[in-house]
Amino acid sequence: MFRFLRRLLPPSAASQADPQKMLRAFQDHRQDLQDDFFDAATRSGKPRGLRWTKCEWLDTYAVVRDAESGMLTLFCGVNVSFEAIEGGDMEGVAAVSTIRDGSAVFHAQDGRWGSGGKVLFNMDPQTAAQVAAAGQEVVAQSEQI
């Protein structure tokens, strides 16, 4: 029903947000957004049995626009480190110390970026934009390395 209503209503100004303007807004507030992301990720309890210890932010990104809602999603490259929670299932597993690459997920709504702390592991931002956001338009991305 909501999709039907969205088609009847004109797109909002937020749904037509300029990707370059929103990227500048992300850069202007990047440290706060990264801190909020890390806090949300550490509280999520995922992956099970692991504690987030570090999140290194890379300069790679991709931005996609949802065709129906117009919402922008930013995939930002990250390298994440974990440690096993004492007494947990992952204690003693050698792979725990392996740095994981992935894409941190941010969404723009009402002209502001936010995140629930979700990472798409084993995907660089360009891959995340192609796979996780299939059918959405890539509107901005960093240079391929």
Sequence and secondary structure as in RCSB ss.txt:
>XXXX:A:sequence
MFRFLRRLLPPSAASQADPQKMLRAFQDHRQDLQDDFFDAATRSGKPRGLRWTKCEWLDTYAVVRDAESGMLTLF
CGVNVSFEAIEGGDMEGVAAVSTIRDGSAVFHAQDGRWGSGGKVLFNMDPQTAAQVAAAGQEVVAQSEQI
>XXXX:A:secstr
 HHHHHHHS   TGGG  HHHHHHHHHHTHHHHHHHHHHHHHHHT STTEEEEEEEEEEEEEEEE TTT  EEEE
EEEEEEEEE TTSTTTT GGGGS EEEEEEEEEETTEEE    EEET  HHHHHHHTTTTSEEEEE    
